[in-house]
């Protein structure tokens, strides 16, 4: 299942700009290109990211 940026932001409770900054820094899962202007994230990748954050807390 692919999530759009709005679903990702809601799941990780970060702003869009923070998500994109973390992607640039290599600290957030890379999006998958859906079309020329659209990207999405695999739900499993986001779930793993959230689990890793909870593990650190």
mmCIF file of the N, C-alpha and C atoms, coordinates in Angstrom:
data_MODEL
# 
_entry.id   MODEL 
# 
loop_
_atom_site.group_PDB 
_atom_site.id 
_atom_site.type_symbol 
_atom_site.label_atom_id 
_atom_site.label_alt_id 
_atom_site.label_comp_id 
_atom_site.label_asym_id 
_atom_site.label_entity_id 
_atom_site.label_seq_id 
_atom_site.pdbx_PDB_ins_code 
_atom_site.Cartn_x 
_atom_site.Cartn_y 
_atom_site.Cartn_z 
_atom_site.occupancy 
_atom_site.B_iso_or_equiv 
_atom_site.pdbx_formal_charge 
_atom_site.auth_seq_id 
_atom_site.auth_comp_id 
_atom_site.auth_asym_id 
_atom_site.auth_atom_id 
_atom_site.pdbx_PDB_model_num 
ATOM 1   N N  . UNK A 1 1  ? 0.846  -1.177 0.000   1.00 0.00 ? 1  UNK A N  1 
ATOM 2   C CA . UNK A 1 1  ? 0.000  0.000  0.000   1.00 0.00 ? 1  UNK A CA 1 
ATOM 3   C C  . UNK A 1 1  ? 0.892  1.240  0.000   1.00 0.00 ? 1  UNK A C  1 
ATOM 4   N N  . UNK A 1 2  ? 0.558  2.197  -0.834  1.00 0.00 ? 2  UNK A N  1 
ATOM 5   C CA . UNK A 1 2  ? 1.309  3.452  -0.905  1.00 0.00 ? 2  UNK A CA 1 
ATOM 6   C C  . UNK A 1 2  ? 0.551  4.563  -0.200  1.00 0.00 ? 2  UNK A C  1 
ATOM 7   N N  . UNK A 1 3  ? 1.289  5.355  0.557   1.00 0.00 ? 3  UNK A N  1 
ATOM 8   C CA . UNK A 1 3  ? 0.712  6.503  1.248   1.00 0.00 ? 3  UNK A CA 1 
ATOM 9   C C  . UNK A 1 3  ? 1.204  7.778  0.590   1.00 0.00 ? 3  UNK A C  1 
ATOM 10  N N  . UNK A 1 4  ? 0.333  8.800  0.568   1.00 0.00 ? 4  UNK A N  1 
ATOM 11  C CA . UNK A 1 4  ? 0.758  10.109 0.078   1.00 0.00 ? 4  UNK A CA 1 
ATOM 12  C C  . UNK A 1 4  ? 1.348  10.902 1.250   1.00 0.00 ? 4  UNK A C  1 
ATOM 13  N N  . UNK A 1 5  ? 1.846  12.085 0.968   1.00 0.00 ? 5  UNK A N  1 
ATOM 14  C CA . UNK A 1 5  ? 2.525  12.881 1.995   1.00 0.00 ? 5  UNK A CA 1 
ATOM 15  C C  . UNK A 1 5  ? 1.601  13.233 3.152   1.00 0.00 ? 5  UNK A C  1 
ATOM 16  N N  . UNK A 1 6  ? 0.323  13.442 2.880   1.00 0.00 ? 6  UNK A N  1 
ATOM 17  C CA . UNK A 1 6  ? -0.607 13.800 3.949   1.00 0.00 ? 6  UNK A CA 1 
ATOM 18  C C  . UNK A 1 6  ? -0.806 12.639 4.918   1.00 0.00 ? 6  UNK A C  1 
ATOM 19  N N  . UNK A 1 7  ? -0.875 11.433 4.404   1.00 0.00 ? 7  UNK A N  1 
ATOM 20  C CA . UNK A 1 7  ? -1.005 10.258 5.257   1.00 0.00 ? 7  UNK A CA 1 
ATOM 21  C C  . UNK A 1 7  ? 0.277  10.023 6.053   1.00 0.00 ? 7  UNK A C  1 
ATOM 22  N N  . UNK A 1 8  ? 1.417  10.252 5.420   1.00 0.00 ? 8  UNK A N  1 
ATOM 23  C CA . UNK A 1 8  ? 2.706  10.081 6.097   1.00 0.00 ? 8  UNK A CA 1 
ATOM 24  C C  . UNK A 1 8  ? 2.836  11.077 7.240   1.00 0.00 ? 8  UNK A C  1 
ATOM 25  N N  . UNK A 1 9  ? 2.527  12.337 6.976   1.00 0.00 ? 9  UNK A N  1 
ATOM 26  C CA . UNK A 1 9  ? 2.622  13.388 7.996   1.00 0.00 ? 9  UNK A CA 1 
ATOM 27  C C  . UNK A 1 9  ? 1.724  13.054 9.187   1.00 0.00 ? 9  UNK A C  1 
ATOM 28  N N  . UNK A 1 10 ? 0.530  12.564 8.920   1.00 0.00 ? 10 UNK A N  1 
ATOM 29  C CA . UNK A 1 10 ? -0.385 12.200 10.002  1.00 0.00 ? 10 UNK A CA 1 
ATOM 30  C C  . UNK A 1 10 ? 0.156  11.026 10.812  1.00 0.00 ? 10 UNK A C  1 
ATOM 31  N N  . UNK A 1 11 ? 0.781  10.073 10.151  1.00 0.00 ? 11 UNK A N  1 
ATOM 32  C CA . UNK A 1 11 ? 1.279  8.880  10.840  1.00 0.00 ? 11 UNK A CA 1 
ATOM 33  C C  . UNK A 1 11 ? 2.497  9.175  11.705  1.00 0.00 ? 11 UNK A C  1 
ATOM 34  N N  . UNK A 1 12 ? 3.372  10.051 11.238  1.00 0.00 ? 12 UNK A N  1 
ATOM 35  C CA . UNK A 1 12 ? 4.619  10.303 11.968  1.00 0.00 ? 12 UNK A CA 1 
ATOM 36  C C  . UNK A 1 12 ? 4.571  11.568 12.809  1.00 0.00 ? 12 UNK A C  1 
ATOM 37  N N  . UNK A 1 13 ? 3.497  12.314 12.708  1.00 0.00 ? 13 UNK A N  1 
ATOM 38  C CA . UNK A 1 13 ? 3.292  13.575 13.445  1.00 0.00 ? 13 UNK A CA 1 
ATOM 39  C C  . UNK A 1 13 ? 4.475  14.542 13.289  1.00 0.00 ? 13 UNK A C  1 
ATOM 40  N N  . UNK A 1 14 ? 4.927  14.676 12.049  1.00 0.00 ? 14 UNK A N  1 
ATOM 41  C CA . UNK A 1 14 ? 5.951  15.651 11.690  1.00 0.00 ? 14 UNK A CA 1 
ATOM 42  C C  . UNK A 1 14 ? 5.392  16.523 10.575  1.00 0.00 ? 14 UNK A C  1 
ATOM 43  N N  . UNK A 1 15 ? 5.980  17.686 10.385  1.00 0.00 ? 15 UNK A N  1 
ATOM 44  C CA . UNK A 1 15 ? 5.539  18.549 9.290   1.00 0.00 ? 15 UNK A CA 1 
ATOM 45  C C  . UNK A 1 15 ? 6.087  18.023 7.963   1.00 0.00 ? 15 UNK A C  1 
ATOM 46  N N  . UNK A 1 16 ? 5.487  18.481 6.866   1.00 0.00 ? 16 UNK A N  1 
ATOM 47  C CA . UNK A 1 16 ? 5.967  18.080 5.543   1.00 0.00 ? 16 UNK A CA 1 
ATOM 48  C C  . UNK A 1 16 ? 7.419  18.500 5.351   1.00 0.00 ? 16 UNK A C  1 
ATOM 49  N N  . UNK A 1 17 ? 7.752  19.709 5.777   1.00 0.00 ? 17 UNK A N  1 
ATOM 50  C CA . UNK A 1 17 ? 9.124  20.182 5.582   1.00 0.00 ? 17 UNK A CA 1 
ATOM 51  C C  . UNK A 1 17 ? 10.118 19.340 6.384   1.00 0.00 ? 17 UNK A C  1 
ATOM 52  N N  . UNK A 1 18 ? 9.728  18.902 7.574   1.00 0.00 ? 18 UNK A N  1 
ATOM 53  C CA . UNK A 1 18 ? 10.603 18.048 8.377   1.00 0.00 ? 18 UNK A CA 1 
ATOM 54  C C  . UNK A 1 18 ? 10.786 16.693 7.711   1.00 0.00 ? 18 UNK A C  1 
ATOM 55  N N  . UNK A 1 19 ? 9.711  16.127 7.183   1.00 0.00 ? 19 UNK A N  1 
ATOM 56  C CA . UNK A 1 19 ? 9.806  14.846 6.479   1.00 0.00 ? 19 UNK A CA 1 
ATOM 57  C C  . UNK A 1 19 ? 10.772 14.971 5.307   1.00 0.00 ? 19 UNK A C  1 
ATOM 58  N N  . UNK A 1 20 ? 10.618 16.006 4.493   1.00 0.00 ? 20 UNK A N  1 
ATOM 59  C CA . UNK A 1 20 ? 11.493 16.174 3.334   1.00 0.00 ? 20 UNK A CA 1 
ATOM 60  C C  . UNK A 1 20 ? 12.941 16.450 3.747   1.00 0.00 ? 20 UNK A C  1 
ATOM 61  N N  . UNK A 1 21 ? 13.144 17.153 4.849   1.00 0.00 ? 21 UNK A N  1 
ATOM 62  C CA . UNK A 1 21 ? 14.510 17.386 5.340   1.00 0.00 ? 21 UNK A CA 1 
ATOM 63  C C  . UNK A 1 21 ? 15.145 16.072 5.799   1.00 0.00 ? 21 UNK A C  1 
ATOM 64  N N  . UNK A 1 22 ? 14.366 15.250 6.507   1.00 0.00 ? 22 UNK A N  1 
ATOM 65  C CA . UNK A 1 22 ? 14.880 13.957 6.958   1.00 0.00 ? 22 UNK A CA 1 
ATOM 66  C C  . UNK A 1 22 ? 15.200 13.038 5.775   1.00 0.00 ? 22 UNK A C  1 
ATOM 67  N N  . UNK A 1 23 ? 14.398 13.112 4.723   1.00 0.00 ? 23 UNK A N  1 
ATOM 68  C CA . UNK A 1 23 ? 14.688 12.335 3.511   1.00 0.00 ? 23 UNK A CA 1 
ATOM 69  C C  . UNK A 1 23 ? 16.023 12.784 2.930   1.00 0.00 ? 23 UNK A C  1 
ATOM 70  N N  . UNK A 1 24 ? 16.208 14.086 2.840   1.00 0.00 ? 24 UNK A N  1 
ATOM 71  C CA . UNK A 1 24 ? 17.454 14.641 2.295   1.00 0.00 ? 24 UNK A CA 1 
ATOM 72  C C  . UNK A 1 24 ? 18.655 14.205 3.130   1.00 0.00 ? 24 UNK A C  1 
ATOM 73  N N  . UNK A 1 25 ? 18.472 14.131 4.454   1.00 0.00 ? 25 UNK A N  1 
ATOM 74  C CA . UNK A 1 25 ? 19.550 13.738 5.360   1.00 0.00 ? 25 UNK A CA 1 
ATOM 75  C C  . UNK A 1 25 ? 19.735 12.225 5.444   1.00 0.00 ? 25 UNK A C  1 
ATOM 76  N N  . UNK A 1 26 ? 18.880 11.464 4.754   1.00 0.00 ? 26 UNK A N  1 
ATOM 77  C CA . UNK A 1 26 ? 18.989 10.007 4.776   1.00 0.00 ? 26 UNK A CA 1 
ATOM 78  C C  . UNK A 1 26 ? 18.443 9.361  6.032   1.00 0.00 ? 26 UNK A C  1 
ATOM 79  N N  . UNK A 1 27 ? 17.591 10.076 6.763   1.00 0.00 ? 27 UNK A N  1 
ATOM 80  C CA . UNK A 1 27 ? 17.066 9.571  8.031   1.00 0.00 ? 27 UNK A CA 1 
ATOM 81  C C  . UNK A 1 27 ? 15.597 9.160  7.953   1.00 0.00 ? 27 UNK A C  1 
ATOM 82  N N  . UNK A 1 28 ? 15.026 9.213  6.749   1.00 0.00 ? 28 UNK A N  1 
ATOM 83  C CA . UNK A 1 28 ? 13.612 8.886  6.556   1.00 0.00 ? 28 UNK A CA 1 
ATOM 84  C C  . UNK A 1 28 ? 13.503 8.044  5.293   1.00 0.00 ? 28 UNK A C  1 
ATOM 85  N N  . UNK A 1 29 ? 12.552 7.113  5.253   1.00 0.00 ? 29 UNK A N  1 
ATOM 86  C CA . UNK A 1 29 ? 12.412 6.266  4.057   1.00 0.00 ? 29 UNK A CA 1 
ATOM 87  C C  . UNK A 1 29 ? 12.219 7.085  2.779   1.00 0.00 ? 29 UNK A C  1 
ATOM 88  N N  . UNK A 1 30 ? 12.875 6.649  1.723   1.00 0.00 ? 30 UNK A N  1 
ATOM 89  C CA . UNK A 1 30 ? 12.756 7.312  0.426   1.00 0.00 ? 30 UNK A CA 1 
ATOM 90  C C  . UNK A 1 30 ? 11.380 7.043  -0.179  1.00 0.00 ? 30 UNK A C  1 
ATOM 91  N N  . UNK A 1 31 ? 10.803 8.033  -0.839  1.00 0.00 ? 31 UNK A N  1 
ATOM 92  C CA . UNK A 1 31 ? 9.523  7.808  -1.514  1.00 0.00 ? 31 UNK A CA 1 
ATOM 93  C C  . UNK A 1 31 ? 9.716  7.015  -2.805  1.00 0.00 ? 31 UNK A C  1 
ATOM 94  N N  . UNK A 1 32 ? 8.615  6.444  -3.267  1.00 0.00 ? 32 UNK A N  1 
ATOM 95  C CA . UNK A 1 32 ? 8.574  5.721  -4.533  1.00 0.00 ? 32 UNK A CA 1 
ATOM 96  C C  . UNK A 1 32 ? 7.903  6.631  -5.555  1.00 0.00 ? 32 UNK A C  1 
ATOM 97  N N  . UNK A 1 33 ? 8.501  6.795  -6.716  1.00 0.00 ? 33 UNK A N  1 
ATOM 98  C CA . UNK A 1 33 ? 7.908  7.643  -7.747  1.00 0.00 ? 33 UNK A CA 1 
ATOM 99  C C  . UNK A 1 33 ? 6.721  6.919  -8.362  1.00 0.00 ? 33 UNK A C  1 
ATOM 100 N N  . UNK A 1 34 ? 5.546  7.578  -8.331  1.00 0.00 ? 34 UNK A N  1 
ATOM 101 C CA . UNK A 1 34 ? 4.319  7.030  -8.897  1.00 0.00 ? 34 UNK A CA 1 
ATOM 102 C C  . UNK A 1 34 ? 4.136  7.540  -10.319 1.00 0.00 ? 34 UNK A C  1 
ATOM 103 N N  . UNK A 1 35 ? 4.371  8.814  -10.509 1.00 0.00 ? 35 UNK A N  1 
ATOM 104 C CA . UNK A 1 35 ? 4.301  9.435  -11.830 1.00 0.00 ? 35 UNK A CA 1 
ATOM 105 C C  . UNK A 1 35 ? 5.280  10.603 -11.831 1.00 0.00 ? 35 UNK A C  1 
ATOM 106 N N  . UNK A 1 36 ? 5.244  11.389 -12.876 1.00 0.00 ? 36 UNK A N  1 
ATOM 107 C CA . UNK A 1 36 ? 6.178  12.506 -12.996 1.00 0.00 ? 36 UNK A CA 1 
ATOM 108 C C  . UNK A 1 36 ? 6.098  13.454 -11.805 1.00 0.00 ? 36 UNK A C  1 
ATOM 109 N N  . UNK A 1 37 ? 4.888  13.738 -11.325 1.00 0.00 ? 37 UNK A N  1 
ATOM 110 C CA . UNK A 1 37 ? 4.716  14.711 -10.248 1.00 0.00 ? 37 UNK A CA 1 
ATOM 111 C C  . UNK A 1 37 ? 4.318  14.104 -8.910  1.00 0.00 ? 37 UNK A C  1 
ATOM 112 N N  . UNK A 1 38 ? 4.142  12.792 -8.847  1.00 0.00 ? 38 UNK A N  1 
ATOM 113 C CA . UNK A 1 38 ? 3.639  12.185 -7.611  1.00 0.00 ? 38 UNK A CA 1 
ATOM 114 C C  . UNK A 1 38 ? 4.605  11.150 -7.063  1.00 0.00 ? 38 UNK A C  1 
ATOM 115 N N  . UNK A 1 39 ? 4.711  11.148 -5.746  1.00 0.00 ? 39 UNK A N  1 
ATOM 116 C CA . UNK A 1 39 ? 5.478  10.121 -5.052  1.00 0.00 ? 39 UNK A CA 1 
ATOM 117 C C  . UNK A 1 39 ? 4.610  9.546  -3.947  1.00 0.00 ? 39 UNK A C  1 
ATOM 118 N N  . UNK A 1 40 ? 4.990  8.387  -3.467  1.00 0.00 ? 40 UNK A N  1 
ATOM 119 C CA . UNK A 1 40 ? 4.289  7.766  -2.355  1.00 0.00 ? 40 UNK A CA 1 
ATOM 120 C C  . UNK A 1 40 ? 5.286  6.986  -1.518  1.00 0.00 ? 40 UNK A C  1 
ATOM 121 N N  . UNK A 1 41 ? 4.872  6.628  -0.336  1.00 0.00 ? 41 UNK A N  1 
ATOM 122 C CA . UNK A 1 41 ? 5.715  5.859  0.567   1.00 0.00 ? 41 UNK A CA 1 
ATOM 123 C C  . UNK A 1 41 ? 5.052  4.527  0.845   1.00 0.00 ? 41 UNK A C  1 
ATOM 124 N N  . UNK A 1 42 ? 5.845  3.484  0.923   1.00 0.00 ? 42 UNK A N  1 
ATOM 125 C CA . UNK A 1 42 ? 5.305  2.188  1.294   1.00 0.00 ? 42 UNK A CA 1 
ATOM 126 C C  . UNK A 1 42 ? 4.894  2.229  2.762   1.00 0.00 ? 42 UNK A C  1 
ATOM 127 N N  . UNK A 1 43 ? 3.695  1.765  3.044   1.00 0.00 ? 43 UNK A N  1 
ATOM 128 C CA . UNK A 1 43 ? 3.188  1.777  4.412   1.00 0.00 ? 43 UNK A CA 1 
ATOM 129 C C  . UNK A 1 43 ? 4.128  1.004  5.335   1.00 0.00 ? 43 UNK A C  1 
ATOM 130 N N  . UNK A 1 44 ? 4.671  -0.095 4.855   1.00 0.00 ? 44 UNK A N  1 
ATOM 131 C CA . UNK A 1 44 ? 5.587  -0.895 5.671   1.00 0.00 ? 44 UNK A CA 1 
ATOM 132 C C  . UNK A 1 44 ? 6.830  -0.093 6.060   1.00 0.00 ? 44 UNK A C  1 
ATOM 133 N N  . UNK A 1 45 ? 7.337  0.736  5.148   1.00 0.00 ? 45 UNK A N  1 
ATOM 134 C CA . UNK A 1 45 ? 8.501  1.575  5.455   1.00 0.00 ? 45 UNK A CA 1 
ATOM 135 C C  . UNK A 1 45 ? 8.169  2.598  6.537   1.00 0.00 ? 45 UNK A C  1 
ATOM 136 N N  . UNK A 1 46 ? 6.986  3.191  6.450   1.00 0.00 ? 46 UNK A N  1 
ATOM 137 C CA . UNK A 1 46 ? 6.579  4.188  7.442   1.00 0.00 ? 46 UNK A CA 1 
ATOM 138 C C  . UNK A 1 46 ? 6.339  3.515  8.788   1.00 0.00 ? 46 UNK A C  1 
ATOM 139 N N  . UNK A 1 47 ? 5.711  2.343  8.776   1.00 0.00 ? 47 UNK A N  1 
ATOM 140 C CA . UNK A 1 47 ? 5.489  1.601  10.020  1.00 0.00 ? 47 UNK A CA 1 
ATOM 141 C C  . UNK A 1 47 ? 6.816  1.260  10.693  1.00 0.00 ? 47 UNK A C  1 
ATOM 142 N N  . UNK A 1 48 ? 7.805  0.858  9.909   1.00 0.00 ? 48 UNK A N  1 
ATOM 143 C CA . UNK A 1 48 ? 9.130  0.550  10.458  1.00 0.00 ? 48 UNK A CA 1 
ATOM 144 C C  . UNK A 1 48 ? 9.791  1.793  11.039  1.00 0.00 ? 48 UNK A C  1 
ATOM 145 N N  . UNK A 1 49 ? 9.653  2.919  10.354  1.00 0.00 ? 49 UNK A N  1 
ATOM 146 C CA . UNK A 1 49 ? 10.217 4.172  10.846  1.00 0.00 ? 49 UNK A CA 1 
ATOM 147 C C  . UNK A 1 49 ? 9.583  4.557  12.180  1.00 0.00 ? 49 UNK A C  1 
ATOM 148 N N  . UNK A 1 50 ? 8.264  4.479  12.269  1.00 0.00 ? 50 UNK A N  1 
ATOM 149 C CA . UNK A 1 50 ? 7.553  4.816  13.508  1.00 0.00 ? 50 UNK A CA 1 
ATOM 150 C C  . UNK A 1 50 ? 7.977  3.864  14.626  1.00 0.00 ? 50 UNK A C  1 
ATOM 151 N N  . UNK A 1 51 ? 8.104  2.582  14.323  1.00 0.00 ? 51 UNK A N  1 
ATOM 152 C CA . UNK A 1 51 ? 8.526  1.606  15.331  1.00 0.00 ? 51 UNK A CA 1 
ATOM 153 C C  . UNK A 1 51 ? 9.932  1.909  15.831  1.00 0.00 ? 51 UNK A C  1 
ATOM 154 N N  . UNK A 1 52 ? 10.812 2.347  14.937  1.00 0.00 ? 52 UNK A N  1 
ATOM 155 C CA . UNK A 1 52 ? 12.178 2.675  15.357  1.00 0.00 ? 52 UNK A CA 1 
ATOM 156 C C  . UNK A 1 52 ? 12.187 3.896  16.271  1.00 0.00 ? 52 UNK A C  1 
ATOM 157 N N  . UNK A 1 53 ? 11.293 4.847  16.026  1.00 0.00 ? 53 UNK A N  1 
ATOM 158 C CA . UNK A 1 53 ? 11.196 6.015  16.906  1.00 0.00 ? 53 UNK A CA 1 
ATOM 159 C C  . UNK A 1 53 ? 10.676 5.616  18.277  1.00 0.00 ? 53 UNK A C  1 
ATOM 160 N N  . UNK A 1 54 ? 9.694  4.731  18.300  1.00 0.00 ? 54 UNK A N  1 
ATOM 161 C CA . UNK A 1 54 ? 9.129  4.289  19.574  1.00 0.00 ? 54 UNK A CA 1 
ATOM 162 C C  . UNK A 1 54 ? 10.152 3.480  20.353  1.00 0.00 ? 54 UNK A C  1 
ATOM 163 N N  . UNK A 1 55 ? 11.013 2.771  19.644  1.00 0.00 ? 55 UNK A N  1 
ATOM 164 C CA . UNK A 1 55 ? 12.048 1.979  20.302  1.00 0.00 ? 55 UNK A CA 1 
ATOM 165 C C  . UNK A 1 55 ? 13.056 2.887  20.999  1.00 0.00 ? 55 UNK A C  1 
ATOM 166 N N  . UNK A 1 56 ? 13.313 4.062  20.413  1.00 0.00 ? 56 UNK A N  1 
ATOM 167 C CA . UNK A 1 56 ? 14.276 5.000  20.991  1.00 0.00 ? 56 UNK A CA 1 
ATOM 168 C C  . UNK A 1 56 ? 13.720 5.746  22.194  1.00 0.00 ? 56 UNK A C  1 
ATOM 169 N N  . UNK A 1 57 ? 12.400 5.883  22.260  1.00 0.00 ? 57 UNK A N  1 
ATOM 170 C CA . UNK A 1 57 ? 11.776 6.667  23.332  1.00 0.00 ? 57 UNK A CA 1 
ATOM 171 C C  . UNK A 1 57 ? 11.784 5.941  24.650  1.00 0.00 ? 57 UNK A C  1 
# 
